[in-house]
Amino acid sequence: MLFFIVIIFLGSYYLVNLILAIVAMSYDELQKKAEEDDMAAAAEEEAMRVKTLKLKQSYYFNAYLYSSNMSINEC
């Protein structure tokens, strides 16, 4: 009788540990995926920032060329 009680407790302990390990592994996987998604979003945001900066620089350069061209023609 004592043997079966010990087996039940050991089996329960084993199953609880197994379930906790699976939950912990799932949490780690979700955490890694969230970090990868954050990094991808940050990289995309940085690419958009660089693209916008280049467009602004191009706009200002074209405006400068246009204004300097106008002032040369006016003289």
Backbone as a ProteinNet text record, in pm:
[ID]
protein_1_A
[PRIMARY]
MLFFIVIIFLGSYYLVNLILAIVAMSYDELQKKAEEDDMAAAAEEEAMRVKTLKLKQSYYFNAYLYSSNMSINEC
[TERTIARY]
82	0	86.7	187	277.4	349.7	382.4	449.2	366.2	237.5	151.6	135.5	131.2	122	247.8	364	490.4	495.1	452.5	450.5	357	242.8	147.5	210	274.1	336.9	452.8	535	647.5	598.2	496.5	439.5	378	309.3	250.1	358.2	463.8	576	640.1	659.5	718.3	630.1	500.9	410.1	401.7	401.8	399.1	526	641.2	767.3	768.2	713.4	707.1	620.4	507.5	417.3	482.9	548.6	617.5	731.4	801.7	909.3	854.2	742.1	680.1	632.9	573.8	528.5	647.4	755.9	875	936.3	940.9	995.1	907.7	777.8	687	704.2	720.5	741.9	871.6	978.7	1106.4	1094.6	1023.9	1005.4	927	821.6	743	825.4	908.8	993.4	1094.3	1155.2	1250.9	1182.4	1062.3	989.4	952.4	912.2	877.9	1000.4	1116.6	1239.5	1276.5	1260.4	1289.7	1194.8	1067.8	970.9	1004.7	1046.7	1085.2	1206.9	1303.3	1423.1	1389.6	1299.9	1259.5	1185.2	1099.6	1026.2	1122.1	1221.4	1319.1	1402.8	1439.7	1516.9	1433.7	1306.5	1218.2	1200	1185.7	1170.3	1297.4	1412.5	1538.9	1553.1	1511.8	1517.8	1426.7	1307.9	1216.3	1273.5	1338.7	1398.6	1510.2	1593.3	1702.9	1646.7	1543	1482	1422.5	1354.3	1296.2	1405.1	1514.1	1625.5	1686.8	1702.6	1758.8	1665.4	1535.3	1440.2	1444	1454.2	1462.1	1589.9	1700.9	1826.9	1818.5	1757.8	1741.9	1653.3	1546.6	1456.7	1529.6	1602.6	1674.7	1784	1851.5	1955.5	1895.5	1783.2	1716.9	1665.2	1613.8	1567	1683.9	1797.2	1916.2	1962.6	1966.3	2008.8	1912.3	1783.6	1684.5	1699	1717.4	1728.3	1858.7	1967	2092.7	2086	2015.9	1997.8	1914.3	1812.2	1726.6	1806.5	1889.6	1964.1	2071	2126	2223.7	2152.4	2034.9	1960.4	1908.8	1878.8	1826.3	1932.3	2060.1	2167.2	2202.3
-119.4	0	126.2	129.8	243.2	262.6	152.4	157.2	236.5	209.3	276.4	425.7	460	600.9	674.9	613.2	674.1	689.3	589	594.9	706.6	722.4	827.1	965.1	985	1114.1	1142.5	1043.7	1062.7	1089.4	1017.8	1039.2	1178.1	1221.7	1355.4	1462	1443.6	1537.8	1544.7	1429.5	1422.4	1494.1	1469.6	1531.5	1683.2	1729.9	1874.1	1938.2	1876.3	1929.3	1929.3	1825.6	1817.2	1929.6	1954.2	2060.4	2197.3	2218.2	2345.6	2366.8	2261.6	2272.8	2310.2	2251.4	2283.7	2428.4	2473.7	2612.8	2708.2	2675.8	2761.4	2766.5	2653.6	2651.3	2733.2	2722.7	2800.5	2949.7	2986.4	3126.9	3178.4	3099.5	3140	3159.5	3068.1	3079.8	3206.7	3233.9	3355.3	3480.8	3477.4	3591.9	3617.5	3512.1	3526.6	3580.2	3529.4	3576.2	3723.8	3763.9	3904.3	3992.9	3947.5	4024.5	4036.2	3928.4	3932.8	4028.7	4025.4	4116.6	4262	4287	4422.5	4469.8	4380.7	4417.1	4443.9	4362.6	4382.8	4515.6	4546.8	4673.5	4791.1	4777.4	4885.2	4903.7	4794.1	4803.1	4868.5	4832.7	4893.2	5042.6	5077.3	5217.8	5296.4	5237.6	5303.5	5321.8	5221	5232	5344.4	5355.3	5462.7	5599.6	5607.1	5732.5	5775.3	5679	5709.2	5751.9	5682.6	5716.4	5857.1	5889.6	6022.9	6129.1	6100.2	6194.1	6218.8	6112.1	6127.7	6210.1	6186.9	6264.5	6412.4	6440.2	6579.4	6644.6	6571.5	6626.6	6654.9	6563.3	6582.2	6703.3	6716.7	6830.3	6961.4	6966.3	7089.4	7119.3	7017.5	7037.7	7090	7032	7078.8	7221.7	7252.5	7388.4	7486	7445.2	7529.8	7553.1	7444.7	7460.3	7551.2	7533.3	7614.6	7761.5	7786.8	7925.8	7988.5	7913.5	7969.6	7988.2	7905.1	7918.7	8041.9	8066	8183.4	8312.8	8311	8433.5	8462.3	8360.7	8382.4	8438.5	8388.2	8436.5	8578.5	8614.9	8747.7	8855.6	8821.6	8920.7	8951.5
0	0	0	81.5	88.1	-45.2	-110.6	-240.1	-341.2	-346.1	-443.4	-412.2	-285	-246.6	-289.4	-268.2	-309.6	-461.2	-534.3	-680.5	-728.5	-666.4	-704.4	-680.9	-565.8	-537.8	-633.1	-658.6	-750.9	-893.5	-934.7	-1068	-1080.3	-977.6	-978	-983.4	-904.6	-904.8	-1043.7	-1105.5	-1239	-1341.1	-1336.5	-1433.1	-1413.6	-1291	-1265	-1319.4	-1295.2	-1347.8	-1500.4	-1560.6	-1706.9	-1763.6	-1703.1	-1749.4	-1731	-1618.8	-1596.5	-1695.9	-1730.6	-1829.3	-1965.6	-2003.5	-2132.5	-2134.2	-2025.5	-2017.1	-2025.2	-1956.1	-1958.3	-2098.1	-2166.5	-2303.4	-2396.7	-2382.7	-2467.6	-2442.4	-2316.5	-2281.7	-2343.7	-2337.1	-2396.2	-2547	-2612.5	-2757.1	-2791.8	-2718	-2742.7	-2716.7	-2613.5	-2580.8	-2693.8	-2744.9	-2855.1	-2980.4	-3009	-3126.9	-3112	-2992	-2968.5	-2985.6	-2938.4	-2956	-3103.2	-3179.3	-3322.3	-3393.7	-3355.4	-3416.2	-3383.8	-3260.3	-3221.3	-3299.1	-3317.2	-3392.4	-3539.1	-3596	-3734.3	-3748.9	-3654.1	-3658.8	-3644.4	-3557	-3539	-3665.6	-3729.7	-3854	-3964.6	-3971	-4071.7	-4044.1	-3918.1	-3881.3	-3915.8	-3890.3	-3923.4	-4074.3	-4151.7	-4297.4	-4347.4	-4288.2	-4328	-4289.5	-4172.2	-4129.2	-4224.8	-4265.6	-4358.8	-4493.3	-4538.1	-4667.1	-4662.5	-4554.3	-4539	-4533.8	-4462.6	-4454.1	-4591.4	-4669.2	-4803.6	-4892.6	-4880	-4959	-4921	-4791.7	-4747.2	-4798.3	-4789.9	-4839.3	-4989	-5062.4	-5205.8	-5234.9	-5158	-5176.4	-5150.2	-5037.3	-5003.9	-5105.1	-5153.9	-5253.4	-5383.7	-5425.3	-5547.3	-5529.7	-5409.8	-5384.5	-5386.3	-5332.4	-5334.6	-5477.9	-5557.1	-5696.7	-5772.9	-5747.8	-5816.1	-5777.5	-5646.1	-5601.3	-5649.1	-5649.3	-5698.8	-5849.3	-5920.1	-6063.9	-6095.7	-6012.9	-6032.1	-6008	-5903.5	-5871.7	-5979.2	-6039.2	-6148.1	-6269.8	-6299.2	-6416.5	-6394.6	-6271	-6244.1	-6259	-6235.9	-6241	-6380.3
[MASK]
+++++++++++++++++++++++++++++++++++++++++++++++++++++++++++++++++++++++++++

